[in-house]
Amino acid sequence: MNLAMGRPYLAIPGPSVMPDRVLNAMHRAAPDIYAGALHDMTASLYPDLRAVARTDHHVAIYIGNGHAAWEAANCNLFSRGERALALTTGAFGTSWANSVERLGVRVDRIDFGRCDAADPARVAEALAADPGHQIKVVLLTHVDTASTVRNDVAAVRAAMDSAGHPALLAVDCIASLACDPFLMDEWGVDVMVGASQKGLMTPPGLGLVWFSDRALECCSGSDLRTPYWDWTPRAFAQEYWQRFCGTAPTHHLFGLREALTMLVHEEGLEAAWARHRTLARAVWAAVDVWGQGGDIALNIADPAARGHSVTSVRVGGAATRLRRWCAEQAGVTLGVGLGMEDAEDDWLRIAHMGHVNAHMTLGALSVIESGLCALDIPHGKGALEAAASVIASA
């Protein structure tokens, strides 16, 4: 007997579950791209995108995924031969550093591993060792989608300030946007990178870059900038087509409009943060109990360093079997253990980002426990009760 019939649940960290309202908003005929309602709708996105990032500064929308958003930021931030400091806490922080390096930028790395957040003291030391201020930008991932480490962005900014270094701070928020609190202006972030397919509940295809006046001024002469990646016309367009360097991604914009309405105007961003925090705590509680009777554990020991959108879990030697069972027998797809290539069969990821509620998360945990039982994977008892208790006390 197979129990996977019915609507499947994709519990991977992007693309996330998309609301029917978002999908319905996209299901329409092509609009007039030269005038009218599309222009008005697009204009309404920018105040809400600033609200999601907690900034009064500028935002550019690109047609592309998160890697495209990296490249957009990179090309506006740097000239060839300039220098960056990358603080890596997982596979995606490393990938961003690699993408910068391949453009001809010199990249210094501080690798904090895949289980710990960036140490602000080490950041201050590295910047103090650059008295000539050659480092132009510090690159940081807020939540690394692979390791699920969450970095303290405000503490890193404070370390930069304490070192008296003028470097810009650029932060990848692709996995955290609208899931974890992020305060771009208050935390002193100069450039912020996001994408549509995770907390923003919209299909992959939109890359987003927010940037401050300081970044605009410091990077005005960057020679990596091309007509397509240039953020200036996108943020300060005189003509509608300039916002997208050509034809607009019309249907993605309709979907994003509906998603922002749900997040900003209906649920409220603070409530969305609280929802993600509670669902994450429910997952952590279940994993902690499973680990009391088997080789199962959270990748991040310190709760303060865990992202609230996705959780990396070690299931010693059984992750592949468990993921396969959950998908094939119960219709729940879990994320693979990215960045854990030396022991990929030990790791999986449980996403709880975007359009996710209590019954979806508790249902996924119930399926995982069923898989643990069906496959005779040793685990502690009482995990579902622990998770339900977190939900009940919210």
N, C-alpha and C positions, 0 to 999 in steps of 0.2 A: 504494500500500500504506500502511496506517495501523498504526503500532506502539503505539497507545495502549490497545489492548484488554488486559484484566487489571486488577488492582487499581491505582487511581490513587494518586498520592502528592501530598498537599496540603502543599507547602513554603511556606505563608504564615504570618505571625506571629500566629496565632490566628484561629479555633479551631485548635489544634494537633492532631497525630495522637493519637487516643485508643486506649489499649490495649484489646484484646479483653476483658481481665479487668474493666476499668471498665465497658464496655458490657454485659457479661454480668451484672455486679452490679446494674445498673439495670433489667435485663430481668426484672421480677417483678411480681406483683400488688400492688395498693395495700396498704400495711400499716395496722394500727391506729394512729391518730395520738394516741390518748388514754392509752396505757399500754403497757408491755411492751418488746419487743426494740428498737423504734425509739428509745425514750428512752435505753436503754443504749448503743446504737450512737452516737447523737448526742453523748452525754457523752464518748465516747472520742475524738471529733474534736478537742476543744479542746486537750488536751495536745500533740497532734501539730501542730496549727496554730501553737501557741506554739513548738514545736521548729523548724518551718520558718522562722519569723521570728527565731529566736534571742532570745526574750523570755520573761520571767516575768510579763508584764503581761496585759492583757485583750484579748479578741477578740470581735467581733460579726459575725454572718453575716446577709447580706441576700439577698433574692431579686432579682437584677438583674445587669447587666453591669458593666464597669469604670466607665462613666459614672455608674451608680447608686452605685457605691462612692465615687466622687468626691463626689457629692451628699450621701451619708451623712456623710462626713468634714466637708464644708463646713458642713452644718447643725448639727453638734455643735461645731465649732470656733468659729463666728463669731456675732456679733450684727450686725444691719444697721448700717452706718456705720463698722464697725471696719476695720482696715487690714491688708493682707497684702503681703508681698514675694514675687513670683514670679520664680524663676530659670528661664528658658526656654532649652531647647537643642533644640527641634524642635516639630513640630506638636502633639504630645500635651501637652507642657508648656504651650504656648500655649492649648490647649483647656481644660485644667484651670483656668488663670488666668481664662479667659473665663467658665467656669461659676461660679467664685466671684464674679466681678464682677456677673454677672446676678442674683445673690441680694442685691445691694445692698451688697456689701463694696467698699471702696476698694482697688484693687490697683496697687501700684507694680511695674513690670517691669524686670528686667535681661535683655535678650535677648543671648545669647551666640552667636546664629546657629545653623546646623544642622550644623556641622562640628567644633565645639569644645565641650569640657566647661566647666562653670561655673568661673569663676576665684574661688577663695576670698578673694583680696585685695580684689576688687571687692565681694564680699558684706560683708566687714568694713567697708569704706568706707561702703557704703550704710547699714549699721546704726549706724555711728558718727555719721552725719548725722541720726540720729533720737534726740536726747538725751532727748526726752520719752517714749520707748519706746511710741510709738503703734502701731508695727508689732507685731501680735499673733502672726503666724505667718509663717514662711518656707516657701514651697512649692517642692519640688524633685522632679524625675523622676529615678529611679535610672537606668533605661535608657529613653530615648525610643523608642517602637516605630517611629516614622517615620524619624528621622535615624539611629537606632541608637547615638547617643552614650550613653556610660556615665559618670555623674558620681561623683566621689569624695565620698561622703556624709560620711565621717569628717572629711575636710578642711573641708567646709562647716560642720560642727558646731564644729570647732576655731576657725574664723574667727568664728563667732557668739560663742563663749565669749571669744575674745580681744578682741572689741569690748565685752564686758561687757553684752551685750544679753539681756534675759530672754525673747525671742520663742521660741515653740514651733517645732520642726522637723517638718514633715509631708512624707512621701516617698511618691511613687507607685512601687510595685514591681510593677505589673501585668505588665510585659514581662520582669522579671528574676527573679521569685520562683521559687526552686528551680532556677534556671539559673545565676545569679551569686551569689557569696557575699553575704549580707546579714546584719548583726549588729545588730539593732534596739537592744538595750540597751547593748552595748559602744560603739556609735557615737552614742549619745545621741539617738536618734530618739524623738519623742513620739507621732507618729501615722503609721501605715503603711497604705497602701491596696493591695489585691490583688484578683485575680479568678480564677475557676476554669479559664478556657479556654486557658491558655498552659502555663506550666511545671507546673501542677497536673494537667494531662492529663484534665480533666473537661469536659463540654460547657458552653458559655456559659450563665450563669444564676445564678451565685453571686458576689456581691460581698463582700469581706472587709475589715474595718477593725480594726487593732490599735491600742490606745491605752494610754498610760502613766497612772500615778496622777497625775502632774503635769498631764497634759492633762485628766484627769477633773476635777481641782480647778479649773484655770484656766478651764475652759469650762462650769462647772456652771450658769452663768446665761445661756448663749447663747440669744438669742431667735429664732433661725432653726430651732431644734429643734422638730420636730413629733412627734406620737405614733408615726408610722411610722418616722422616721429616728432617733429617740432611741436612742443606743447603751446607755443604762443598763439597761433591762429585758432587752435582748438578751444583755448580758454577765453580768448578775446576776439571772437569771430566778428567780422563785419558782414559777412554773408553766411547764410545757413550752411552751405556746403563745406565751408572752411572748418566747421566743427568736427568733421569726419574725413577731411581731405578727399572729398568726393561723395558718393552716394551714402546716405545714412543707413545704419543697421536697423531699419524701421521696426521690424517685428520684435527684435530684442529690446528696443526702446519702449514699446508698448508693454512688454512683460515687466521690464524694470520699473516702469511707472506704477503698475499694479502692486509689485512687491514693496516699493517704497511707501505706497499708501498704507499697506498692511502694517509695515514695520514702524514708520514714523508717526502716522496720523491715527492709527487705530490701536495697535498694541502699545506703542510707545517704546522707545529704544531702551530705557531703563528696565522696563518690564521684560523685554526680550533678553537683556543681559541676565536678569534674575532667573528667567526660565531656563536658559542654557546652564547657568550655574547649578540649579537644582537637578536637572537631568544628568549633568556630569557627576555630581555627588552621588546620585543613585547608582550610576555605573561603577564608580570607584568603590562604593560600599559592597556591591555584589562581588567584584573582583577580589577585594580584601578577604571576603569570606571563602570564596573558592580556593584562595591560596593557602588557607589554613589546613587543607587536606591534600595538597598536590603542588606540582611545580608550575604554579600560576601566579603572576604578579604584575603589578603596574610598572611600566617602564620608568616613571618619574616617582621617586620616593617622597619628595616634598610636595604636599598639596598646593603650596603657594606657587610652585613652578609648573603646574599642570594647566594646559589649555582647557577651556570649557566647551570646545566645539568637537573634539575628537580625542580618543584615549587609546594609546598604544599598550598592548597587553602581551606578556609572555605566556605562552602555553607550551611548555617544554616539549619539543619534538612532535607536537600534535596539532600545530596551528593549521596546516594545510588540510589535514583530514577533517578537522572541526569546521573550517570554513566551507569545505565541499559538502559536508553533511547538512549544514545549516541552509545552504543554497538549494541543494538538490532535494532534500527531504522536507524542508519547512518554508522555503521561499524567502529566506533572509540572506542577503549578500553582505558579508563583512569585508573590510578593507584588508589588503595584503600588507605585510610588514616591510614597507619601503625603507631603504637605508640600513637594513639589517642583513645584508647579503651574506655575511659570514655565518649567519644562523637563521636563514629566512623561514625555516620550518618551525621556528620557535615563536614567531610573532604574528599578530594580527592587530587590526585597528577597528574600534567601534566608533562610528561617527554619531554625533548627536547635535547636528548643526542645521540651522535653517528652519524649515517648516516641519518641526518635530515636536511631539507632545508626550505626555506621560505614558499613554497606553502604547505608543510606538516604541518608546525606550524600554518599558517594562516587558513588552512583547518580545523585543529582540533579546533581552536578557533571559527570558523564559526559554526561548528557542536555543540559546547557547547552552543553558543548563541541560536541556533535553539532549543536545548533542554530546555533552560531557558524559551523560548517563549512557546514551546509546553506544558510544565508542569506548566505554569503560576507561575514561580518562580520570585519574584520581582528582578529587576536588572536595573542598569542605561543604558542609550542608548548612542551609539557612540563608543563602545568598539572596534569594528572591524576597524573603521577609525583610532582610536588611535594606534592599533597594526600595521596597514598598514603604518602609518606615521613613526613609528620606522624603519620599513624595508626600506622605501623610503629614509630615511635620513642616512642610513648606509654607 
